[in-house]
């Protein structure tokens, strides 16, 4: 169940822990995650999960920019309709990205539990605990 898909804007992978990882790469504050890029992310998640529900860990450290309204709606709808994502953990290191995540979650009313962390270790622990609780 291990694999990696690399795009210009993001890397998405899974390892033996059973967590889906996503690392966005954008140092340009004017950059936007648009609808086509969001579609690629959902396709990669579907392919890498191989039909198995997993927690998603999204690393947004040192990322700048935002997303288009169409991309945000698509991601929210896809995550709510796909049973592949059981929880979301976001790793951040800036106030602007923290506000962006919380605004997205409030505006687009996603039903998937989530948490925001400052370290990868804490986010991975959250994902593993959530995964273990779901398997009981």
DRENVEXSE-495818 format. One record per residue (C-alpha): residue number from 1; z, x, y. Coordinates in steps of 0.1 Angstrom, whole numbers, padded with zeros to 4 digits. Each point is the difference from the previous one (the first is absolute). Layout:
<pts>
+-----+-------+-------+-------+
!   k !    up !  east ! north !
+-----+-------+-------+-------+
! NUM !     Z !     X !     Y !
...
+-----+-------+-------+-------+
</pts>
This chain:
<pts>
+-----+-------+-------+-------+
!   k !    up !  east ! north !
+-----+-------+-------+-------+
!   1 !  0000 !  0000 !  0000 !
!   2 ! -0003 !  0030 !  0023 !
!   3 ! -0028 !  0005 !  0024 !
!   4 ! -0010 !  0007 !  0036 !
!   5 ! -0026 ! -0014 !  0024 !
!   6 ! -0006 !  0019 !  0032 !
!   7 ! -0017 ! -0015 !  0031 !
!   8 ! -0006 !  0015 !  0034 !
!   9 !  0029 ! -0021 !  0014 !
!  10 !  0023 ! -0002 ! -0030 !
!  11 !  0010 !  0013 ! -0034 !
!  12 !  0013 ! -0025 ! -0026 !
!  13 !  0015 !  0011 ! -0033 !
!  14 !  0024 ! -0008 ! -0027 !
!  15 !  0020 !  0023 ! -0023 !
!  16 !  0022 ! -0003 ! -0030 !
!  17 !  0028 ! -0017 !  0020 !
!  18 ! -0021 ! -0032 !  0002 !
!  19 ! -0001 ! -0001 !  0038 !
!  20 ! -0032 ! -0004 !  0020 !
!  21 !  0000 !  0025 !  0029 !
!  22 ! -0021 ! -0002 !  0031 !
!  23 ! -0002 !  0027 !  0027 !
!  24 ! -0019 ! -0009 !  0032 !
!  25 ! -0016 !  0028 !  0020 !
!  26 ! -0005 ! -0007 !  0036 !
!  27 !  0010 !  0022 !  0029 !
!  28 ! -0020 ! -0019 !  0026 !
!  29 !  0020 ! -0027 !  0018 !
!  30 ! -0032 ! -0020 !  0007 !
!  31 ! -0008 ! -0002 ! -0037 !
!  32 !  0000 ! -0034 ! -0017 !
!  33 !  0002 ! -0010 ! -0037 !
!  34 ! -0029 ! -0024 !  0000 !
!  35 ! -0011 ! -0026 ! -0025 !
!  36 ! -0023 !  0022 ! -0021 !
!  37 !  0027 !  0027 ! -0004 !
!  38 !  0025 ! -0027 ! -0009 !
!  39 ! -0023 ! -0012 ! -0027 !
!  40 ! -0003 !  0035 ! -0014 !
!  41 !  0038 !  0003 ! -0002 !
!  42 !  0003 ! -0033 ! -0019 !
!  43 ! -0028 !  0010 ! -0024 !
!  44 !  0018 !  0033 ! -0006 !
!  45 !  0033 ! -0017 ! -0006 !
!  46 ! -0016 ! -0024 ! -0025 !
!  47 ! -0017 !  0028 ! -0018 !
!  48 !  0029 !  0024 ! -0002 !
!  49 !  0026 ! -0027 ! -0011 !
!  50 ! -0022 ! -0011 ! -0029 !
!  51 !  0015 ! -0034 !  0001 !
!  52 !  0036 !  0011 ! -0001 !
!  53 !  0024 ! -0011 !  0028 !
!  54 !  0014 !  0029 !  0020 !
!  55 !  0019 !  0008 !  0031 !
!  56 ! -0021 !  0014 !  0029 !
!  57 !  0012 !  0030 !  0020 !
!  58 ! -0019 !  0005 !  0032 !
!  59 !  0005 !  0033 !  0018 !
!  60 ! -0007 ! -0004 !  0037 !
!  61 !  0017 !  0032 !  0012 !
!  62 ! -0019 !  0017 !  0028 !
!  63 ! -0025 ! -0029 !  0000 !
!  64 ! -0012 ! -0014 !  0033 !
!  65 ! -0021 ! -0031 !  0008 !
!  66 !  0001 ! -0036 ! -0010 !
!  67 ! -0021 ! -0025 ! -0020 !
!  68 ! -0024 ! -0027 !  0009 !
!  69 !  0010 ! -0036 ! -0002 !
!  70 ! -0026 ! -0006 ! -0027 !
!  71 !  0014 !  0029 ! -0020 !
!  72 !  0036 ! -0012 !  0004 !
!  73 ! -0009 ! -0036 ! -0011 !
!  74 ! -0019 !  0013 ! -0030 !
!  75 !  0028 !  0024 ! -0011 !
!  76 !  0026 ! -0028 !  0004 !
!  77 ! -0021 ! -0025 ! -0019 !
!  78 ! -0009 !  0025 ! -0027 !
!  79 !  0036 !  0012 ! -0005 !
!  80 !  0012 ! -0036 ! -0002 !
!  81 ! -0027 ! -0011 ! -0025 !
!  82 !  0001 !  0031 ! -0022 !
!  83 !  0028 !  0002 ! -0025 !
!  84 ! -0005 !  0038 ! -0002 !
!  85 !  0024 !  0009 !  0029 !
!  86 !  0037 ! -0009 ! -0007 !
!  87 !  0015 !  0018 !  0031 !
!  88 ! -0010 !  0022 !  0029 !
!  89 !  0018 !  0030 !  0013 !
!  90 ! -0012 !  0016 !  0032 !
!  91 !  0008 !  0036 !  0010 !
!  92 ! -0001 !  0006 !  0037 !
!  93 !  0011 !  0025 !  0027 !
!  94 ! -0009 ! -0017 !  0032 !
!  95 !  0012 ! -0031 !  0019 !
!  96 ! -0035 ! -0012 !  0007 !
!  97 ! -0009 ! -0002 ! -0037 !
!  98 !  0034 ! -0017 ! -0008 !
!  99 ! -0008 ! -0026 !  0026 !
! 100 ! -0036 ! -0004 ! -0013 !
! 101 !  0013 ! -0006 ! -0036 !
! 102 !  0027 ! -0025 !  0011 !
! 103 ! -0025 ! -0019 !  0022 !
! 104 ! -0025 ! -0002 ! -0028 !
! 105 !  0026 ! -0013 ! -0025 !
! 106 !  0012 ! -0026 !  0026 !
! 107 ! -0034 ! -0012 !  0012 !
! 108 ! -0018 ! -0001 ! -0034 !
! 109 !  0029 ! -0013 ! -0020 !
! 110 ! -0005 !  0020 ! -0032 !
! 111 !  0022 ! -0012 ! -0029 !
! 112 !  0004 !  0035 ! -0015 !
! 113 !  0034 !  0016 !  0005 !
! 114 ! -0001 !  0031 !  0021 !
! 115 !  0022 !  0027 !  0015 !
! 116 ! -0006 !  0028 !  0025 !
! 117 !  0013 !  0036 ! -0006 !
! 118 !  0001 !  0033 !  0017 !
! 119 ! -0004 !  0021 ! -0032 !
! 120 ! -0022 ! -0001 ! -0031 !
! 121 !  0031 !  0004 ! -0023 !
! 122 !  0016 ! -0032 !  0014 !
! 123 ! -0033 ! -0019 ! -0003 !
! 124 ! -0006 !  0011 ! -0036 !
! 125 !  0036 ! -0009 ! -0009 !
! 126 ! -0006 ! -0035 !  0015 !
! 127 ! -0032 ! -0004 ! -0020 !
! 128 !  0015 !  0011 ! -0033 !
! 129 !  0030 ! -0022 !  0005 !
! 130 ! -0022 ! -0030 !  0008 !
! 131 ! -0022 !  0008 ! -0030 !
! 132 !  0030 !  0003 ! -0023 !
! 133 !  0015 ! -0033 !  0013 !
! 134 ! -0033 ! -0018 ! -0006 !
! 135 ! -0002 !  0012 ! -0036 !
! 136 !  0034 ! -0014 ! -0009 !
+-----+-------+-------+-------+
</pts>
